């Protein structure tokens, strides 16, 4: 597949899954819920630590990235984040 090749996605109805496929899907959904809760807990703890260490301004939000086994964070302007895509801040 070329780097910029557009993929054609096909939606699948999980309600149509039967047997082992349905069981596997349910397990995956549950695991994703557990992972989401753990990620949110970690991010809250990390944000507290970053703010306590004065590595992030109090008037900024923090975004986390978990890619390729690495963890990174970025400061995000609270106002800009909430603006609609077609709006600008003056």
C-alpha positions, 0 to 999 in steps of 0.5 A: 500500500502506498503511503498516501493511498486512500483506504476504503472502509466498510462498516460492520454491524457487531450485533451480527456477530455470533459465537466466538466472534461475538464473545471476542468482540465483547471481551475487546469492548470490555478491555477498551473500557478498562484501558480507557479508565486506566489511561484517564487515571494516569493522565490525571496523575501526570497532569497533577505532577506536571502542574506541581513541577511547573512544567505546564502553565495553569491557563493551558490544557494538556494533551497526551500522546501514546504512540510507539511505546512513547509518552509525550505531552503538549500544552494546548490553549484552552480557548483555542481548543473549544473554538469551532473549526471555522472560527478564529480567535482575535 
